[in-house]
Amino acid sequence: MNRIIFLILFLLIFLNACSKDKKEVSLIKESKQDLEMISAYKEAYNALGEGDPYFAAKKFLEAELLFPQSQWAPRSALMASYSYYLQNYYSEALSNLERYLITYPTDDNLVYAHYLIAMCYYETIEDEKRDSDPLIKAREKFNFLVKKYPNTDFALDSKFKLDLIEDILASKEMYIGRHYIKKGKWIAAINRFKTVIEKYDQTIFVEEALHRLVEINYTLGLIEESQKYANVLGYNYLSSEWYKKSYKVFNRDYSFQIRKPIKDKTGVLEKFKKIFD
């Protein structure tokens, strides 16, 4: 579902919810402040539909301030964060989400906030050469979602994202290990490749890590140790190219393409609209 369709449905759900929630409406007197809140909401929706999420975020925050006691106040805060996210203003989104968690600790939509926090960190993940901080924070938040909300779509998507994050963390170990090989720091390289085998054994990098251990130990003259890793590689990955390389002259110019995480915001949009289902 594209953004335009989502925004139309989103607005219809919002207007429907307002018309059906007779109890709340009966308690609200028609005042200038109420009308301003509704006007701010509509402006925010229109801004999102017109492709101006930054302005939409400001209007959502304005609506929250105008009607702080309403059920729409925490939703406004969430939608402001989502608008920042769409604009790639991740620091603003994160700051607003942290404020939301403090201000509305009992809100029914906490899971959406935690998921969006995880996605903000996830979107800033680069390659294996960059800072690991977004990786670590995204992993912590996705793990939290899996444990706290195990029977939700968020948990399912978090598990998928965690697999990709594990690949990236493993790739960082591989990158550093290869660097140590070039520098002739054999022990440091061995430790990195062993980490991949022990901590990231479900990733795509295990085969190469085993091969590198075969390669290093053979270079150091530790033939028995090298054979041990070759046997493990052959037993588990007999048809692998890395298994074949372990019995050939090692190619030092080998270049391995790192698999990067898939950054598709469509899934975030689909999940976020459920706030108003």
Long-range contacts (C-beta under 8 A, 24 or more apart in sequence): 1-266, 1-269, 1-270, 3-48, 3-49, 3-269, 4-49, 6-269, 6-270, 6-273, 7-45, 7-48, 7-49, 8-49, 9-273, 10-45, 10-273, 10-276, 11-45, 13-273, 13-276, 13-277, 14-41, 14-45, 14-276, 17-276, 24-70, 24-71, 28-70, 33-66, 33-67, 34-67, 36-66, 37-63, 37-66, 37-67, 37-70, 37-72, 40-66, 41-72, 41-76, 44-76, 44-79, 44-83, 47-83, 48-83, 48-86, 53-83, 53-84, 53-86, 53-87, 54-83, 54-84, 54-87, 54-89, 56-80, 56-83, 57-81, 57-83, 57-84, 57-87, 57-89, 57-92, 57-96, 61-96, 73-104, 74-100, 74-103, 74-104, 74-107, 74-109, 75-109, 75-275, 75-276, 77-103, 77-104, 78-109, 78-112, 78-113, 78-116, 78-272, 78-275, 81-113, 81-116, 82-116, 82-268, 82-272, 85-116, 85-119, 85-120, 85-123, 85-265, 85-268, 86-265, 88-123, 90-120, 90-121, 90-123, 90-124, 93-120, 94-120, 94-121, 109-275, 111-145, 111-148, 111-149, 111-152, 111-154, 112-271, 112-272, 112-274, 112-275, 114-141, 114-144, 114-145, 114-148, 114-149, 114-154, 115-145, 115-154, 115-157, 115-158, 115-268, 115-271, 116-268, 116-272, 117-141, 118-142, 118-144, 118-145, 118-158, 118-161, 119-268, 122-161, 122-165, 122-261, 122-263, 123-263, 123-265, 125-165, 125-168, 125-260, 125-261, 127-168, 127-171, 127-258, 127-260, 128-168, 128-171, 128-172, 128-174, 128-175, 128-258, 129-175, 132-169, 132-172, 135-165, 135-168, 135-169, 135-172, 138-165, 139-165, 139-169, 153-271, 154-271, 157-267, 157-271, 161-261, 163-202, 164-259, 164-261, 164-262, 165-261, 166-200, 166-202, 166-203, 167-200, 167-203, 167-204, 167-205, 167-259, 167-261, 168-258, 168-260, 168-261, 169-200, 170-196, 170-199, 170-200, 170-203, 170-204, 170-205, 171-205, 171-258, 171-259, 173-200, 173-205, 173-209, 174-205, 174-208, 174-209, 174-256, 175-258, 177-209, 177-212, 178-212, 181-212, 181-215, 181-216, 186-216, 186-219, 186-220, 189-216, 190-216, 190-217, 204-259, 207-233, 207-237, 207-240, 207-242, 207-243, 208-242, 208-256, 210-237, 210-242, 210-246, 211-242, 211-243, 211-245, 211-246, 214-246, 215-246, 215-250
